[in-house]
């Protein structure tokens, strides 16, 4: 079962990357605008002293709710598009956080924590494949799990980073 889930995840990644490659420059512009919109949403939420969770699902939720996006593939595609944006933000927030830390020990702790978080993320978001024998429900649940956990991690790192910046 583990190899099947791994193969499925790899297959999804290959299909998604191929889809992104075929999308061309027009989709790059859409992705850049979407990424900027999420960044602005997060900034506005933090400036208003809110936690930023209102920004999660900003593109995936309306996309999956559309009547013409009802197949499993279409649902997962909607979710994956936003996941990619949050994953880019995660890399950026992590790097920004690392650069703010004053000593190697603290940077090492952040690195270990991030590694443990990735292990949790992977295990948690693969669980739907074990819980649901029907793949058509497991895939969107697993994809949304990745989106949600990644976005929450971005918001957590951003909060910590902003706290450090104020000191």
Beta strands, then each sheet from edge to edge (+ up, - down):
end
